[in-house]
């Protein structure tokens, strides 16, 4: 039976309760690793500098408290098996829909199911979308 490591549980605890609820449901049947939830200023600016994020501090949803974004990968992680990341995202989005939790994935930012048009693919990124008129 899949379960979170201590580090994954710690990272998940920095996230919005809706993200926590979603991924506690996902882990029941799909083994995954929570790579990161909240990012501090140093971490965020390092990600930006290295091209792993398009946003500087404090503009990322990872910078909110609790975090409105998290990076989660299927476990064990195989960065070369991108098909598994796409499969995992569909699984997560399906569970989120059943739970009525809106979620946006970094492989399809505009949520139009066309992943080929995306210029910046962040296949481990899941976030709560902005509410109409701001949050």
N, C-alpha and C positions, 0 to 999 in steps of 0.2 A: 504494500500500500504506500503510495507517495506521501511524503511529508516534508515540511520545510526544515532546513538546517537552522541552527541558532542564529547565524548571520542573516539568513533570509527573513526570519521572524523579526529580528531587530530592524532591518531595513524597511520591512513592511509596516512596522509600528510608527514610522515617521510619516506615513501617508494618510490622506483623507480617509475617514471611516468607510466611505463607499468603495474605495479601492481595496481596502482591507477586506471588506465583506466579499467582494468579487473574487479576490485571489485565494481567500480561505475556501471558497466553493470550488475554484479551479483545481486546487491542490488535492482535492478529494479523489480525483480521477486522472489528473495529468501532472506528472512530476515536473516541477519547475524551480528556478532559482530567482530570487529577488536580488538583482544586482545592486540596485540603488533606488532610494526614494528621495528624501530631501538632500539637496546639495547646498553647502555653504558657499560663501563668496569666493574663496580660494579655489575650491573644486570647480565651481561653475566657470570661472574665468580661465581655468586650465583647460577645461573641455572646449571652450570657445577657441582658445589659442591653438589647440591641436586639431581643430576642425570637427570635433565630435559633437558640437552643439553650434547652432546658428545664433544663439542668444547669449549676451553677456549678463552678468549679475545686475539687477535682480529680476530680469525679464522672463526667465524660464519658469514654467510651472513647478519645476523641481525646487525652486527657491522659496516657495510659499511654505508656511507652517500652519497646519500640516500640508505636506506636499500634494499637489494636484496631479503629479505625474510620477511614474515609476518605470524602471527598466527591469523587465522580466524575460527570462529565456527558458526554453525547454531544457530540462536536465537529463543527462549530462550535456553540457554545452559543446557543440561542435560548430564553430564559426563558419566552416566551409559548407555545411549543410543548410543552405538558405531555404530550401524547400520546407524543411522542418519548422523554420520560423514562420513561414506563411501558413502552414498547417496549424501551428499553435495559435497564431493570431485569429484565425477563423474560429477555433475552439473557444478562445477567450471572448470574442465578440458574440458568439452564440450564447454562452452562459450569461454574459452581461445583458443581452437582449431579454432573456428569460427572467432575469432579476430586475429588469427595468432600470438598469444603470447605464446612462449614456457613456460611451467610451470612444476615444479616437486613437488610432494606431499609427505609428510612425512610418509605416510602409504604404499608407493610403491616407495622407493628410486631409484630403477633401472628402473622404468617405464615399467616393463614387464607384468603388470596386475596380477602378482602372489603376493598377499598380505600376504600369509601364511609364506613365507620365511623370512620376515623382522624380525630382532631381536630387533630393536629399532623403535617402532611405535610412531610417533608424528602426530597424526591425525588432528591437527589444523594447521600444518606447510605447507606453500606454498612458493616456491622460484623460482627464475629465474635460470635455469641451467647454468653451466660454458660454455663459448664458447670454441670451439676447439682451443687448443693452448693458453688457458688462457684468462682472460678478459682484 
